[in-house]
Structures are given as structure tokens and as C-alpha cells.
């Protein structure tokens, strides 16, 4: 098993992400968004990306900035539209970006399934809606369920609170959101943290994502954004 790489800059951390990659991006709105890694990805230049995230961006920062830079071919998310999603709205209405809507619980479970090596699972969510089109339906105890496939990422960009030098992660409150399932579902997991501490300093009982799922860690100053509605 390769050791987690502790890197000096976010640009080093995102080096090698290829055009056409599927990238899992943590965050619940702005909470837990890996802003510095996304900014580095914009500088890095990878394009034609498929982005999997809870939202489709806020204002013109973070994920919205990546969309505005024209680097994203498709978004897979639960909440594409909100008051400050005007970057995505304009791209979608112009036919310049694809969208796949996945109910939030299914989104999390499909990534968890990928990380756990589960080939598929059945869920009752979205039965009888347009989101069920083309999916296998089976009855269990008289209730219809849809067959859902795992969502795997080539890369995951995750924001955590702290890491130790082995790459074990702890998160801060709701910034935890999708980070753990994305870290497990990606081939290469890249994490920005506010601090890297000595091995043994993290309480093992508090570790949420073990180092086995983490490939690259970089310390980056935490930034907090507030976006006020639409333009």
C-alpha cells in the first residue's frame, strides 16, 4: 500500500488530473467546499470534466468558478438550481453543459456503494418519476424499487479539518457532508486540510476517513464565502 503523499502546494496536489476525468467534489453548498483545490484545478487546465457534487455551484466561487472557466462537460448533482446558481443556469440554458439529477440519498449511497465494492443496489427513491426512466424496477414486499449503480470517481477533491502525517482525516461539523463517501469512491483522493498534525495526535476514535482512502494531502488556509443571492 502506497503512503499518503504530503504535498507543499495545492498545485502539486492536483497535478496529473486528466481531461475527461470524473471528479467528485465535496461540499454542501459552500460548507466543506475544497476551494483551494478547485482554484488549483482551474489553473491546472483539465477540461471536459464530469463533476459529481451535491450542488452545481454558488455565485462565482469554488465549483461555480470551475464551471465558468468552461472546464466541465457534465454535472451530476442533487440540487442544480438555487438563488445563486446563475453560472450553472446560464450554461445549462445555453446547452453548454449536461446535467444528471440524482436524489440526495441516492447520490450518497451510490458513492458509498462504489467505495464498499457493491455492484448495485435497489432504492425506492424516484419510483414513478422521470428519474426512473430506463432503470430496472423490482418489487420487494409489494413495493417497487429502482436498480441504482455505483458512482465511481477518477479523483475526489475533499476538504477536511485536520490530517495526521499518515493521512487519517477528521472533519469539522457539517463540513464533513460528502467527504467520507467521496474519499472511498475515488481512485485518487486529494484532500486539503487546515492543519497537518503529528501521527498519534488525532484521537483514533475521532478519525472519520482512514488513511487507506487518502492519496494526497495539502495544508491550505481555510476560506469562508458568503454569496448573497443572484446577480
C-alpha positions in Angstrom: 0.0 0.0 0.0 1.4 3.4 -1.0 1.8 6.0 1.7 -0.2 9.2 1.6 1.8 12.0 -0.1 2.1 15.2 2.0 2.5 18.0 -0.5 3.6 21.6 -0.2 1.1 23.3 -2.6 -2.4 22.8 -3.9 -1.0 23.0 -7.5 1.2 19.9 -6.8 -1.9 18.2 -5.3 -4.0 18.4 -8.5 -1.2 17.8 -10.9 -1.9 15.0 -13.3 -5.7 15.2 -13.4 -6.6 14.3 -17.0 -9.0 15.8 -19.4 -12.3 13.8 -19.3 -11.9 12.7 -15.7 -14.8 12.2 -13.3 -14.1 14.3 -10.3 -16.1 14.0 -7.0 -16.2 17.4 -5.3 -17.1 17.6 -1.6 -19.3 20.3 -0.2 -22.9 21.0 0.8 -23.4 24.4 -0.8 -20.3 26.3 0.5 -19.8 24.2 3.6 -16.9 21.8 3.1 -16.1 23.1 -0.4 -12.4 22.4 -1.3 -12.0 26.0 -2.6 -8.2 25.9 -2.9 -8.1 22.6 -4.7 -10.7 23.8 -7.2 -8.8 27.0 -7.8 -5.7 24.9 -8.5 -7.6 22.7 -10.8 -8.7 25.8 -12.8 -5.0 26.8 -13.1 -4.0 23.2 -14.0 -6.3 23.3 -17.0 -8.0 19.9 -17.1 -11.2 20.1 -19.2 -14.2 18.1 -20.4 -14.7 17.0 -16.8 -17.7 15.3 -15.2 -18.3 16.8 -11.8 -20.2 14.9 -9.1 -21.3 17.1 -6.2 -24.4 18.0 -4.1 -24.9 21.3 -5.8 -24.0 22.9 -9.1 -22.1 25.9 -7.7 -22.7 29.1 -5.7 -22.1 32.6 -7.0 -18.8 32.6 -8.9 -16.5 30.9 -6.4 -15.5 27.3 -5.9 -17.3 24.9 -8.1 -19.1 27.8 -9.9 -15.7 29.2 -10.9 -14.7 25.9 -12.5 -18.0 25.8 -14.5 -17.5 29.5 -15.5 -14.0 28.6 -16.8 -15.6 26.2 -19.2 -13.9 23.1 -17.9 -17.0 21.0 -17.1 -18.9 18.8 -19.6 -21.4 17.3 -17.2 -22.7 17.8 -13.7 -24.2 15.0 -11.6 -25.9 16.5 -8.5 -29.0 16.7 -6.4 -29.6 20.5 -6.3 -28.6 22.1 -9.6 -30.7 25.3 -9.1 -30.9 27.8 -6.3 -30.9 31.6 -5.9 -27.1 31.9 -6.6 -26.6 29.2 -9.2 -26.7 31.7 -12.1 -23.4 30.4 -13.6 -24.8 26.9 -14.0 -28.2 28.2 -15.1 -26.8 30.2 -18.0 -24.6 27.3 -19.1 -27.4 24.8 -19.0 -30.0 27.0 -20.7 -27.4 27.7 -23.5 -26.9 23.9 -23.9 -23.2 24.1 -22.9 -23.4 21.7 -20.1 -25.1 18.3 -19.4 -27.0 17.5 -16.2 -27.9 14.3 -14.4 -30.1 14.8 -11.3 -29.7 12.2 -8.6 -31.8 12.4 -5.3 -29.5 13.3 -2.4 -29.8 10.0 -0.6 -29.2 8.0 -3.7 -26.2 10.2 -4.6 -24.5 9.5 -1.2 -25.4 5.8 -1.4 -24.2 5.3 -4.9 -20.8 6.7 -3.9 -20.8 4.6 -0.7 -21.5 1.5 -2.8 -18.6 2.3 -5.0 -16.3 2.6 -2.0 -17.6 -0.6 -0.5 -17.3 -2.6 -3.7 -21.1 -3.1 -4.0 -22.1 -3.7 -7.7 -25.6 -2.2 -7.4 -28.5 -1.8 -5.0 -32.2 -1.2 -5.1 -33.8 2.0 -3.8 -37.5 3.1 -3.7 -36.5 6.8 -4.2 -37.7 8.3 -7.5 -40.0 5.4 -8.4 -42.8 6.8 -10.7 -40.8 9.9 -11.6 -38.9 10.9 -14.8 -35.7 10.0 -12.9 -36.8 6.3 -13.1 -36.7 6.2 -16.9 -34.5 3.4 -18.2 -33.9 1.8 -14.8 -34.8 -1.7 -13.8 -37.7 -1.9 -11.4 -38.3 -4.8 -9.0 -40.9 -5.4 -6.3 -39.9 -6.2 -2.7 -42.6 -6.9 -0.2 -45.1 -5.3 -2.6 -43.1 -2.1 -3.1 -41.3 -1.1 -6.3 -37.6 -0.3 -6.2 -35.2 1.0 -8.8 -31.8 -0.5 -9.5 -29.1 2.0 -8.8 -25.4 1.7 -10.0 -22.4 2.9 -8.0 -20.8 6.3 -8.8 -17.0 6.0 -9.0 -14.6 8.9 -9.4 -11.2 9.1 -11.0 -10.4 11.8 -8.5 -12.1 13.2 -5.3 -11.4 16.7 -4.1 -12.2 16.8 -0.4 -11.9 19.4 2.4 -11.2 18.2 5.9 -10.3 19.9 9.1 -7.1 18.1 10.1 -4.9 15.2 8.9 -2.1 13.4 10.6 1.1 12.6 8.7 -0.3 9.2 7.7 -3.3 10.8 6.0 -6.0 10.0 8.6 -8.8 12.7 8.5 -11.1 14.4 10.8 -13.8 16.9 9.7 -15.4 20.0 11.2 -19.1 19.7 11.9 -21.3 19.9 8.7 -18.2 20.3 6.5 -18.0 16.6 6.8 -21.0 16.0 4.5 -20.0 14.1 1.4 -16.2 13.9 2.1 -16.0 10.4 3.6 -18.0 8.7 0.9 -16.2 10.5 -1.9 -12.8 9.7 -0.4 -13.7 6.0 -0.6 -15.3 6.1 -4.0 -12.4 7.7 -5.9 -9.3 6.1 -7.4 -7.2 9.1 -6.3 -8.4 11.1 -3.3 -6.9 14.6 -2.8 -7.5 16.4 0.4 -7.0 20.0 1.6 -6.8 20.5 5.4 -6.3 23.4 7.7 -3.6 21.6 9.5 -1.4 18.5 9.4 -0.5 17.2 12.8 1.9 14.6 14.0 1.0 10.9 13.8 -0.7 9.9 17.1 -2.1 13.4 17.8 -5.5 12.6 16.4 -7.8 10.6 18.6 -8.3 7.3 16.8 -12.0 7.3 17.8 -12.5 10.6 16.1 -10.9 9.6 12.7 -13.6 9.5 10.1 -11.7 8.8 6.9 -8.7 6.4 7.5 -5.5 7.0 5.5 -6.1 3.9 3.3 -8.5 6.1 1.3 -6.3 9.2 1.1 -3.6 9.6 -1.6 -2.6 13.3 -1.4 -2.8 15.8 1.4 -2.0 19.5 1.4 -2.4 22.2 4.1 -4.3 25.2 2.9 -5.7 28.2 4.7 -9.4 27.8 5.3 -11.6 30.3 3.4 -15.2 31.1 4.0 -17.5 32.7 1.4 -21.0 34.2 1.7 -22.9 34.6 -1.5 -25.8 37.0 -1.4 -28.5 35.7 -3.8 -28.4 36.1 -7.6 -26.8 38.9 -9.5 
